[in-house]
Amino acid sequence: MLNIVVARQGETLQWIDDLPDHCAVTVCTDDASIGVPLEVTRHIGLVRLPGQHSTGGLYLSHLRRAAARPAESTTVFCPGDPLAVCPDFFALLDTSAQWGEVQPLSQSSANGESAHVPRDWLAERPIAPVRFDLRSWAPLGSFDKTMYQAQQRYRQTHQLTDHSHPAAHFFEACGLDAFARTVGGHDLGVRDSGLLFAVRQSRINDWLATCGPALPRVSDWLRQDPAHSRIWDQFWLHLFGLPFVRLDVLSRPDLAVDTGNDEDALLKDFSLGRALATIDDTLARLAPPALTNRDHRPSALQVARAIAAAQSRRGPAQSAAPRQDLADLSQQAAQAFRTGDWQHAVSCAQLALNQDTNHTASRFTLAMALSAQGRREEALVQFEQLLNTEAPASRHAPVADRTTAPTLPQ
């Protein structure tokens, strides 16, 4: 059974009549819908709320009124026009047996534009969950002006220091202290770009049992400032149990051991090996199994090898002198990283990338040296570029994560 909860803010809802018969529909509507006909013929539950509410605010109102449902059922939270953020909405409903317990479903942003190059697939259809930094609320690899301004304003309003964690402060104000501590101990999160997501009822039941008493306080806090609703909406998936990611602190590296295995030649450079392991481990923890098609997803090591092979086939060939300069700079960067001279490693790697922006080993070294210096945001940008570097096509169906080059926002 699918329970569809619709947050209606003035939209017409003809699409509801096309839902499968096994879907039960509840529409939460506010004053923005006054005078706009429903245009629905099938039976629905209708909840009218006074005033105007955000999409997330309407979801919360439903949760405060929700009756008990079977633990094995699933609730789909969707805006008034789900097709605007997920053109394949009806097709994805047919794949509900493959969903995770907390499942993002949006394919684009609320304004109809692609939020990111889709990095995840669900039953051969792309979806677009957004990875973001928990302190700045900024998505990885792009700039979200609205959330940046919200974060800056929130810090100023509440006089938070540079070392304070704004999300932890926000959820403490909501009365969700345990969740605030969890947020404060991690680095990365995942949000749904269009507020269209599904949750197993057992997760909802657990959340209401632990956090239900705080819902009146949460509602009051969200009404105090319009920005508070946007902040809350960043965390819906994690509120229902999707795990956060914590980036491990880098220790001073030891010299890499040469195994003599030609196939693993790329791993002789410690910085490259450590970066590959870090990326694979981070993404493995960041995306739950339901978000990824593991059978068709190459590891970071496979992609790096494919990129190296593609680079070796590119033409026309460079002259011997520039090629040697590039190799020397890359080697100097790697050696500086091994000895702990992080800034020299950054300088050499950047000079190498000035010659060849697709030089994988240099970008790995740059990303790791930035991480070692504590320049986390800059390092994440480099990791993001590595993951999105163009690699040769495989025999599998295309999987847009580490093998498809994105068009970055201007």
N, C-alpha and C positions, 0 to 999 in steps of 0.2 A: 504494500500500500504506500502510495506517495501522497503526502499532505502538502499541498501547494499554498504557501502564505504569500499573498500579493500585497505589496505596499503601494497603494494607489494614490497618486497626487495629481488628479485631473485627467488621467489617460482614459481613453475608451478601451474596453476589455473584450472585444470580439474574439480575440485569440483563445480565450478560455473555453469557448465552445469546441475548439479543436483538440483539447486535451484528451488523453486516453480515459476510458471509463474507470480505470482503477485509481484515478486521481481525485482526492477530496480537496475542495478549494475553499479557502478562507480569504476574504478581501478586507484589509484594513484601510479605511479611507478617511481623509481629513477634509477640512473646509475648502481646500483647493479644488475638490471634486464637485462642489455644490453647483448644480445646474448642468453638469456634464452627464449625459445618459450612460448607463452601464453597457447597454446593448449586449446583454448576456442572456441566453435562454435556458442554460442548464442550472441546476440547483447549486447555490453557493451559500456559504456563511458570510454575512456582512456585518462588519463592526465599524460604526461611525464614531470618529473621535473629534471633539471640538478643537478649533484652532488649526494651525498649520504645523506639520511635523516633517522631520527628515525621514529618508527611507529607513535608516537605522532606528530612528525613534518609533516608527510604526512597527518594526520588528520587535522592539522591546515591549511595546504595548501588547502585542500578541502573546509574548512569552509570559507577561504578567497575568494574562487571562486564560492561558492555554489549559485545556483539560488533559487529563492523563491519556496517553496513547500507548499502544503496544510497543515494547522496546525494540522490536525488530523492524518497525516501520521507519520511514525516512521523511524528513521535512525539507522541502525546497523553499528557500527564502528568495523571492524574486521581486524586482521593481515592477512598476506598472506596465512597462513594455520590455519584457525580457528579450524580445527579438532584436532590440536596438543594441544590446551588448553581447548577444549570442544568437547569430543567425541560424545556427544548427540546434536551437533549443529543443525542438520536438525530437530530433534524431538522438540527441543526448539523453532525453528522458527514457528512450528505449534501451539505453545501456546501463540503467540504474543498478543492475546486478554486478557491474564491474566497478562501481563507485567505491571510494574509500569512505571511512566513517565520517570524515570531514572532507567534503569535495568541492573545490572551486569549479565553476562552470562558465564563467565569462570568457568570451573570445575577443572582446574589444572594450574600449572605455565607454562611459555613459553617453558621450557625444557622438558615438558611432565610428570614431577613428580608432585605428589599431593602437592599443596601449603599448605593446612591445611585440617584437617578433616572437611568435608562439614558441615556447621552449618545452612544452609538455603536450602529450597526446592522450586522448581517451577514445578508445575504440576507433582508431584511425582518423580521429577528428582533433584538430588543435584546440587547446584551451590556453589561457594566458594569465596564470597567477603571477603576481608581481612580488619579487624579492625586494625587501627594503631594510634600511638601517634603523635599528630600534631607537637610537638617540636623535637622529635628525629627521626620521620618518621619510627620508628621500629614497626613491627606488634606485637599485643598483644600475649603473650604466646610463642614467638619464637624469634630467633635472625636473622636479615637480615644484613649480613656483608657489602654488597654493599651499602645499604642505610645508615647504621651507618657511614661508611667511607665518604659517600657523605655529610652527615650532619656535620661531624667533619671538613672536608675540607672546606665546605661552611662557617662555623663559622670562621675558620682561615683566609681564603681568604679575608673575608669582615670585619675582626676584630670585630666580635660580642661578646658582653659580655655574661656571663653565663645566665643573666636574659633576654637577647634579644630573641625574637621569630624569628627563622630563616625563617619559612614559611611566616610570615608577611613581613619580609624584602624582601623575594624573590618576592612576588606579588606587593609590592610597586615598585620594580625595573622594573616589567612588565608594570607599569602604571595602575594597577588594584587596586586602593587605597581602594575602598569600600570592595572588596573581602579580601584585606589584613587585614582590621579592623575586618571583620567577623572571619577570621582564628585566629587572635590574641586573640579573646575572647572565644575560645573553646579549648577542650582538645583532643577529639577523632574524627577520620574520618574513611571513608570506601573507599577502592580502589578495582578495579577489578584486579585480579592476572595476567590475561593474556591479558589485554587491549582489551577485547571483551565485548562490552556493547551496549545497545540500548537507544535512547533518543527520546521522543516525539518531533515532529517538532515544536510545539508551544514553547517548552523550548529552542530549538535552535534559533528560531526567536527572543525570548526575550533576549537571551544572546548576539546575534549579534547586536541587537539594542542598548544595553548598553555597550558592551565590544568590538564591532567590530572596532571602531576607534583605539583601542589600539593594534590590531593584528599585524600591522607592527613592533611596538616596541617589542611586545612579541617575534616575530620571530627573531628579531635581538638579543634579550637577550638569547634566547635558543641557538643561534649559537655561542655565546661567549665561552661556555664551554660545553663539552659533558654531564657533570653531570646535567646541567640545564634541559635538556630534561627528564632525569629520575625523577627529582624533580617535574616537571610539570605533568608528567604522574601519580603521586600519587593522583592528585586532579581532574581528569576528571569528576568524578561523581558529585562532589560538585560544579564544575564550572557551571554545568547545573541545580543546585538547590537542590541536595540531601542535607539535613540538617546535620550540624555537631552536636556533643554532647558536652555539658559542664557539668563537674562533680561538683555537689554542694559541697560547703565548709561545713565541719562537725562542728556543734556546740557542746558545752559541754552537754552531755546527762543528763536528769533527771532519777530518779529511775523508773524502769518499774512497772506498776500496775498489780497486779495479778487479773485476771478476774475470776478465779476459773473454767474456761472452760478447761476440760481435753484435748479436741481436739486441743486447741491452746497452749498446754504446751510448745512447742518449742519457743513460742514468749514471755515467761515470762522473758527470758534473753534479756535485752534491746539490747545488741550488736548484737544478732542474728536477732531480729526483724528489727532493723535499717538496717542491712546489706541486709536482704531479700528485703526490700522496695527499697533500693538503687540500687540493681542489677536489679530488675524488671523495675524500672523507667529508668535506664540507657539503658537497652537493648530495651525497648519500644521506646525510642527516637532514638536509634542508627540505628535500622533496620526499614525501611518503611514497610507498610503492604504487599506490593507485594513481599518482600523478605522472608516472613515467612508464614508458614501454621498455623495460630493461632488456628484453631479448634483442632489441634493435638498437640499443644505445651503446656506442663505443665508449671505452674508458678514456680518460684524459691522455693516458699513455698512448693508446691506439691513435687518437687524433693527432698527438704530437708527431708520431712516426709518419702518419699519412701526410701531415703538413711538410715534414722534412723531405719526404719522397717527392711531393709536388714541387717543392722549391728546387730540388735537384734536376727536375725536368723542365723548369722554366727557361725560356730563352728570350732574347739572345743572351749568351753568357757574358758576364762581366769580365773586364780585364783582370789580369793576375794581381796587379797592385791594389786596386780597391778591395778585391776579395781578401787579400792578406791583411789589409788594414781592418776590415770588418772582423776577421777571425781574431786578430790581436786584441782589439777592443773588447770583444766578447770574452776572451780568455782572461784579460786583465780584470774585467768586472767579476767573473767567477772567482778568480784568485782573491780579489779584495773581499768578496763575500765570505770566503773560507776563513780568512784571517780576522774577520770582524770589522773591517774598515768599510762600514756601511755607506758612508757618503761617497767614497771613491768608487764603490761598486755602482752606485746610482749614476754618477757622472759618466763612467765608462759605458754603462749600458745605454744611457741616453744618447751618447755619441754614436754608438753602434746602430741604434734605431733611427738616427738621423740619416744614416746611409741606407738602411733597409728596414722599413717599418714592419715587415713581416718576419723579422729574424726572431724565431721562437725562443731560442736559448737566452738571448739578451733580454727579451721581455720578461721571461721567467725570473731571471736574476734581478731585474729592476723591481718586479713585484715583491719578491722576497726581501730585498734590501729595504724597501719602503716599509714593509711590515715590521722588520726588525727595528727600525727607527721609531716605530709607533705611529707612522703616518698611515693610519688604517684606511681612510677614505681614498687616498691616492692609490694605495695598494689594491683595493677592491676594484678600482677602475681598470687597472692593468690586468687583474685576473679576468674581469669581464671581457676585455678585448681578446685575451687568449682563448676563452671559451667560444667566442664568436668568430674566430679566424676561419677563413674559408678553407675547407679541406676537400680532397677529391671525392667524387660521388662513389657510393658503395653499391653493392648489389641489393641492399635492403631498400624498403620504402623510405623516403626521406624523413628524417627525424630532426626537427628544428630545435637543436639545443647547442651542441658544440660543433656541428658540421655545416651550419648555414650562416653566412655572413649577414648581420642585420644592417638596416639603414638607420643609423643613429640620428636622433633628433638634432635639428640644426640649432 
